[in-house]
Amino acid sequence: MAKILPLLGVILMVLHIVRPLGLPGLRRRRDFWKIALVMLAALGMTALLRE
């Protein structure tokens, strides 16, 4: 799971730059960094829950 999350994050960020996803808070192309923050939090939660 911890190896899949970064890959999904990169794919989502590239897709968002090509065509914005239109979700609340992700309406402009320059909002791709928010996806990175969510992925970072998800990786942190995965690391905490793994033990």
VODREN-184192 format. One line per 3 residues: number of its first residue (from 1); their letters; for each residue x, y, z of N, C-alpha, C. Coordinates in steps of 0.2 Angstrom, whole numbers, plus 5000, padded with zeros to 4 digits. Layout:
REM VODREN-184192
NUM	A	X,Y,Z,X,Y,Z,X,Y,Z; ...
END
This chain:
REM VODREN-184192
1	MAK	5004,4994,5000,5000,5000,5000,5004,5006,5000; 5010,5006,5004,5014,5012,5004,5018,5013,4998; 5018,5008,4993,5022,5009,4987,5017,5011,4982
4	ILP	5011,5010,4982,5005,5012,4978,5003,5019,4978; 5003,5022,4984,5001,5028,4985,5005,5034,4982; 5011,5034,4982,5015,5039,4978,5014,5038,4971
7	LLG	5013,5032,4968,5012,5031,4961,5005,5034,4959; 5000,5033,4963,4994,5036,4962,4994,5043,4963; 4998,5046,4967,4998,5053,4968,5001,5057,4962
10	VIL	5006,5054,4959,5010,5056,4953,5005,5056,4947; 5001,5051,4947,4997,5050,4941,4991,5055,4942; 4988,5056,4948,4983,5061,4949,4986,5068,4947
13	MVL	4992,5070,4949,4994,5076,4948,4995,5077,4941; 4998,5073,4937,4999,5073,4930,4992,5074,4926; 4987,5070,4928,4981,5071,4925,4977,5078,4927
16	HIV	4979,5080,4933,4976,5086,4935,4979,5092,4931; 4985,5092,4929,4989,5097,4926,4986,5097,4918; 4985,5091,4916,4982,5090,4909,4975,5093,4908
19	RPL	4971,5090,4913,4964,5093,4913,4962,5093,4920; 4960,5099,4923,4958,5099,4930,4953,5095,4932; 4953,5092,4938,4948,5087,4940,4941,5090,4941
22	GLP	4941,5096,4943,4935,5099,4944,4932,5098,4951; 4935,5095,4956,4933,5094,4962,4934,5100,4966; 4930,5101,4972,4930,5107,4976,4938,5108,4978
25	GLR	4940,5113,4977,4947,5115,4979,4952,5113,4974; 4950,5110,4968,4955,5107,4963,4952,5110,4956; 4950,5116,4956,4947,5118,4950,4952,5121,4945
28	RRR	4958,5123,4947,4963,5126,4943,4969,5122,4942; 4973,5122,4937,4978,5118,4935,4984,5119,4941; 4984,5125,4943,4990,5127,4948,4988,5124,4955
31	DFW	4982,5121,4956,4981,5117,4962,4983,5110,4963; 4988,5108,4959,4990,5101,4959,4994,5100,4965; 4997,5105,4968,5001,5104,4974,4996,5101,4980
34	KIA	4990,5103,4980,4986,5100,4985,4985,5093,4985; 4985,5090,4979,4985,5083,4979,4992,5080,4982; 4997,5083,4981,5003,5081,4985,5003,5081,4992
37	LVM	5000,5086,4995,4999,5087,5002,4994,5081,5005; 4989,5080,5001,4985,5074,5003,4988,5067,5003; 4992,5066,4998,4996,5060,4997,5001,5060,5003
40	LAA	5004,5065,5004,5009,5065,5010,5006,5063,5017; 5000,5066,5018,4996,5064,5024,4994,5057,5024; 4992,5054,5018,4990,5047,5017,4996,5043,5018
43	LGM	5002,5045,5016,5008,5041,5017,5010,5041,5025; 5009,5047,5028,5010,5047,5035,5005,5043,5039; 4999,5043,5037,4994,5038,5041,4996,5031,5040
46	TAL	4998,5029,5034,5000,5022,5032,5006,5020,5037; 5011,5025,5037,5016,5023,5041,5014,5022,5049; 5010,5027,5051,5008,5026,5058,5004,5020,5060
49	LRE	4999,5018,5055,4995,5012,5056,4998,5006,5055; 5004,5006,5051,5007,5000,5050,5010,4996,5056; 5012,5000,5061,5015,4996,5067,5010,4994,5071
END
